[in-house]
């Protein structure tokens, strides 16, 4: 097999390896390929891969997001932003707006600025669905956990806390990800409210584990915070990797503004 070109980008430390679909035409299993290239020790290393394909339809490009465990995500805020940055970096797209087809629908991206190899975009992500509040009992916590569950393109379970250090959020997140309540698994985001305009989050991502940032978890945390009257509808969401600006408009449309940084480009030459 000939070598396969790629570029690796990250959104606030949440890193994705971007490929063009035509370059992967000889790949037999995209799941096995993702497992291999995402490995931090023996592969390129990443929180997932983004595969881009040009369309001649209502959307400009199709973007598939494959998690490092081989499962396919419905959507990824940072992953798709990295994919869109790739298109601008490679001069495959130069218009101010781009429509991206994902498994969870068409998302609209508005190019804001470029500073060398850093790209800023505002993304319109649609409206949240299936919002429910309930309590969940797990083995890794002594009390019932109050959860706001919603679908923002991916399923997300939101848990509010006043102190990240007061609970083992990684083990809790890992257990909830695969809990029977979520037959298709879920992302889990832990939220600490700072004030009416800002929150801090920790993330356990479905199929990837702990990540430094997540666009879908950021907007889910923002929606849940506004829904529970803890914040306004326009806030800054501070993850360990950086801050995402999130807006849940009065018409229910969700928007996030963030950046994607080029890490490096290269060639993957090992057959699979």
N, C-alpha and C positions, 0 to 999 in steps of 0.2 A: 504494500500500500504506500502511496506517495504521502509526503508530509502534509499535515493539516495546519493551516494558519489560524491563529487566534489572537485576541487581545484580552488582557485581564484588566478589569476596572473594579473600583470599590466605591460604595456609597457609605461614607462615614465608617469605614472599616469592614463593612459587609461586602465581601468580595465575590465577583462572578466572572467566569471565563466565557467570553462571547465568541461564538462560531457562526459562520454562515451555513445555512442548511445545505447548499450545493456542495460544500466541502466535506460534508458528512454522508454523502450519498452511498458510500461503500460500507458505512458502519452497519453491522447486522443488528446490534442491540444498543439503542441509545441509553438504556438503563445501565448496562455494564460499562459503557463508555464513560458515563458520568461518574460512576463509582471509581473508575480508574484515574481519570484526570483530576478529580476533586481531592484525591488523597493528599494529605499534607506532607507526607514523607516520601512517597514514591511517585506522586503525580505532580501536576502544576499547583494544586492546592486551591480550594475555593469553597464558598458556601453554596455553590450551585453553578450550573451552566445555563447560558441563554443562547437559544438557537434562533437565528433570524432568517426569514424567507420573504422575498419581495412578492407583493400581491397586486392583482389587478381587480380590485373589488371596492367595497365601501371603506376598507382600511388600506393603508399604504404598505405595512409590513405585518407579518405574523411573527409573534415571539413566543416560543415555548420555554418554560423554566423547568429544569430538571434538578431536583435536590441531590445532595451528595450521597443519599442512600438509594438513589435510583428512581424514587417516586417523582411524579410530575405534579407541580404546584398549579393551582388555578390561576395564581397571579403572584407577583413579587414587586413591591414598590421600588426597592433598590435594584433588584435584578433587571427590571425593565428599563429603569433609568440608565443603568450601565449599558444596556443594549442600544438605547437611543443615542447615548453618547458615542458609542462605537460608530453608528451611522454618520454622525457629524464629523467625527475624527477622520474617518475614511473618505469623507466627502461623497458618501453615497446618498446623503440627504442634506439639502441646504435651505429648504423653506423654513419659515418661522414656526409652523405648526405641523404636527405629524400625528396620524391616527394609527394606533397599534392594536392589532387583533390579539387577544389573549383568550385563554380558556374561559375566563369569566366576563368576556365581552370586550368591546372596543374602548380603549383608553386614549384620551387626548393629551398630547404633550406640547407645551409651548416653550420654545427656546428663549432663555433669558439673557445669558451671557457666557462668554468663554474667556478664561484666563490661562493661556498656554494650554495645558492638558487637563484643565479642570472645567467642567461643563455644568451649568445651572439650568434647571427646568422647573416649570410648574405643571403638575399633572392633574387632570380631572379624572377621578376614579369611579364615578357613578354614585349610587346611593346605598347606604347600609341596609342589610336585610336580616330577617330572622333574629331580631333583638329579644333576648329573654333574660330575666333575672332569676336566680335560684341559688340554693345552697348545695354544696357537694362535699361528701365525706370521702377522704382518702386515708391511706395507711401512714403517709409521711407527715401528718399534721394531727394535732390532738383535738382540734375542734372542726366543726363544719366550716367550709370556706364559702364566703359570699362571692358569687361569680356573675359578671355580666357577659353573656355570650352573644356574639354577632358575626355576621358574614360581611366582609368588606372586599370580597373577591377571593379571600381565603377565610376559613373559620378561625376565630380568635376568642379565647377565653381571657377576660380581663379581671384581675384581682387587685384591689386597692390595699395599700399598706402604709403605715406611718414610718416604717423603719425596715429597709432591706436586710439589715443585719440581724433583725429579730426573727427571721424565718429562713429556713434552708430552701430558698426559692428555686435553686437548680434541681434538687431532688423532687420538689413539689411540681415543678414544671414538667419534668421528665415523666412523672406518674400521670399527670393530667393529660399530657399529649396523647397517651395511648389508653386513656380511661374508657370504659364501656359506654360512657355518656357520649363519646365521640367516635363512632364506628369508623370514620375516615380520618381519625386523628385531628388534632387542632394545634394551632399556635397558642402560646400562653404568654401574656404580658403582665408584669407586676408594675403597679403605678403608685407613685408617691406624689401627691399634690403639693406643689410649692406655693402657688398663689393662684389667683383667678386667670392669669395669663400664661402660666407655665407649669409643666409637670416633669417628673423624672421617671424613667422606666428601666426595667430589666427584662430581657427577652429570652424565652425558650422557644425556638422556632421548630415547627413541624418538619421532620426530615433532616434537620441540620443541627439541632441542639442549641447551646448558648451562642448568641451572636451579639456583636457590638452595636448593631442597628438593624432596623427593619421598617420599611415604609408602611407595610400593611399593619404591623403592630402599632406603629406610631399613630396612624389615623384611627385605628380601632380604639386605642387608649384615649384619643382626643374626643371621639364620639361618645364613649362611655362616660368620660368625665363631664362633658356638657349635659348628657342625658340625666346624670345624677345630680345636676346643679352644683357641681364642685368647681367648674371653671366656665369661662365664656366659650363661645363657639370658635374663636380664633385664638390659638395658643402656640407656644413653643414647646416642642416635645424633646427633652434632653435625654438621649441615650448615652452609653459609655463612649460611642464613637463620634458623637456630635449632635447638633440640634437640627430638627426638622420642623419647618413651619407647617402647621396643620390647620385647616379650616373646614368646619362643617356648616355649610351655608343654610339659610332659612328654608331654601327649597330642597334641602336634604343632600345636595351634591357635596361630595367630599373632594378636597383639594390638598395636595402636599407640594411643598417647594423644597428642593434639596439639590445636592451636587453629586456628580460622579467624577472620579479622578482616575486617569489612566495609570496603571501600575507598570505594565510592560506588554509588549507583543512578542510572539515567538512562533515556533513550529513544533507541532506534536508529530513525532515520526514513528512511534512504536505501533505496530499493527495490533488489531484486537479481533 
